Amino acid sequence: MFPRLTTLAKLFAADYWIVLDDVQFARRDYQHRARLAGLCDPARQQWLTIPTHLPSGRPTLIRDAVIDGPALARHRTAGMLRQHYGASPHWPALAQALDPVLGSFTTGRTAAVAEASTRVLLNLLGWQGQILSSSSLAARPGRSVRLADLAAVTGARTYLCGTGGMSYLDPAPFAARNIAVAPFRPPTTGIWSSGYRLSALWALATLGPQTVAARLQALAIRP
């Protein structure tokens, strides 16, 4: 939910974002929460969490997770966002862009809010890619094999992999499909120093969508 800056940058650099909506929901992960930072004091941080119920217990898939009290969760989310970023000169544009996210709480689905929160930020930055759902695509089981199959469906020649994924990803299934695995390594200074932890909302509220888009564009075209 409200992806970290590094995650948003990786998606921005890609032509396709495949939403993994049919994998197991992970509690205490970024699927249903985001770390917000104070506008003038990024060291002052607070978790924004969507209370989530898993109808099937631990095996519940992301798409089946439901919001525990959607109306209250929506109200709390709106309040926390305004509290942290309402003083930003860029808040009017951000608030307007975030309206569909607040509207998605009516679905009662955590995954709908998480996807909407990422989709609106990509739209705000002018991303021209396409979004697909893994549940609608054919792929074999197995972590790396499945990712390779999903990438192949799009006709991809390169799979962008975060630093965490590089530690476990098996490149063999990708090589079998003539797909290169490229590590995505954003900078570690400036706004990127906290990009692995903080939601991208802090950078957007601090610098504005146009400046952040320029930073992401420059990163996306690096050799």
N, C-alpha and C positions, 0 to 999 in steps of 0.2 A: 504494500500500500504506500502511495506517495514515494516512489522509488528513490533510492540513494542516488547521488549525483553520478557516481561511477556506473551504476546500472543504467541510468538514463542515457549516459554518454555512449555506452555500448549499443543500446538499442538505436540511438540516433545514427550510429555509424553503419547500421545494418539496413538491408533492403526489406527484410521480413522479420517480424516478431511473431513467433509461435508461442501462444499462451498454453502452458502445460496445465490444463484444467482437469486432467484425469489422472493425476498423481496424488499420493497420500498427503493430506494436510499435515503441516508441521507446526505444532504449537511453539510459542516463544521464538518465532522466526519472523521474517519481514512480510510474510504473506498477509498478515492481518494487523500489522503495526508499523509505525514509522517513528524515528527519533527526530523530534523537532528541536531547534536551537533558537535561543533568544536573538532577536534582530541585531541588537547592539552588543550582545555578549554571547558569542557562540559557545562559550564554555558552559553556559546555563542551558541544560538540556532536559528534555522531558519526553517520555514515551507517549505517543498517541496510539491507543489500542482499540480495535473493534472487538467487543465481547463476542465470542464465537462458540456455538454449540455444535458438537459433532454427533449427528444422529446415529451413526454406526460405530461410535467410539473411535479408538485410534486408527482403524483402517479407513475412516471416512475420506473420500476424495475431496479435493479442493472445491470442485463444482457443487458438492452436496453439503458443504458447511453452511450453517445458517447463523444469522446475526441474532444474538440474544438481546432483544429489546431494540428493534430498529429505530424507532422514533427517538428514544433517549440517546442512542449511539449517534444518530445524526445531529441532534442538538449539541451534544458534547463535542463532536468533531468540529462543527461550525464555530463553536465558542473558542476552542483551543487554537484553531487556525487564525481567527481574528485577534485573539489575545497575543499570539506570537508575532504576527506579521501585519496587523491592521495599521500600524504606524508607518509602514513603508510607503514611499511615494508610488510604488508599483502595485500597491494593494488593490486599487479599483480594477485593474486589468486582471490580476490574479483571481480576485473574488468572482468576477464574471466568468472566467474560465472554469472555476471550480464548481459552479452551480450544478452541472450534470453529475458530478461526483456525489454531492449531497442528495440529488434526486435519485441516485441509484440505490440509496438505502431502502427505498420502498420495495425493492425486489426481495428483501429479506435475505439476500445471499452475500456472504463475505467476498466471494470471488468476483461478483459483479462490481462491488465497490473498488476492489483492488485493481481490476482491469481498467475501470473508468478513471481511476486516479492516475494511472500511467498514460492512458490514451490522451487525456486532456492536456497533460504536460507536453507530450510529443506534438500534439496539434498546436499548442501555444508556441512551440519552438520552430514550427514549420517543417516538421518531418514529413517526407513524401513516401514513406514505405507502406507496406501492407501488413495487416494483422490477421493471423489464422489461429484456430484452436486445434490443439493436438487431438481432442476427442473426435474430430471430424476427418482425421487423416489416418491412413493405413501405415502402421509401423510395427516391427517385430519387438518382442520384449527384450529386456536387457538395456541397461542405462546407456552405454555408448552406442550400441547397435540401434537403439530406438532413436537417439538423437541424429545419427547418421541418416537413417531412413527419413526422418522428418525434414532434414536439410535437403535431401535429394528430391523430395516432393516439390520443393520450390525451384528446383533447377540450380541450386547454389553450387558455386565452385569453391567457396570459402566458408568455414564455420568460425565465427568469432567466439572465443572462449575466454572467460574471466580467469583471473589468477587462481582462484579457488578450484575451478573446474579443471585446470591444467594438471592438478595434482592427482586426479583420479581418472581422467578421460583416456580411453584407449583409442589411439589414432588409427588402428588397423581397419575398423569398419568404415571410416571416412576415406581412407586411402583406397579401399576396395571400390568405392563409388567415385573415385577421382575428385574428392573434396579435401582441400587443404584445411588444416586446423591452425588458426592464427591466434596467438595470445593477444588479448586486449589489455594493454597496460597504460592506463592514464597517468598523467603526472602526479607527483606527490607533494607539490608545494602550492602555495596560494590557496585558492578555493578548493583545490583537490586534496589538501592535507587532511581534511575531515570528510572527504567525499565517500569513503568506504563506510562511514557510520551515519552521517546525517542525511535526512531527506533532501532532495534537490530543491525543495521549497525555500530553504534558507538562502541558497545562491540566487534563486529567482527573485526573492524579495529584496535581497541586498543589491544585486547588480542590474536586475531587470531582464525580461525575456530576450530582448535583442542582443544584449551583451553576452548572456549565457549561450544563446544560439550561435553566436560568432565563435565562442570558445569551443563549443562542441563540433562546429563545422570544421574548424582548424584541426581538431583532433581526429575527425573522421577521415580527412584526406591525407593524413600522414602516410608515408610509404610503409 
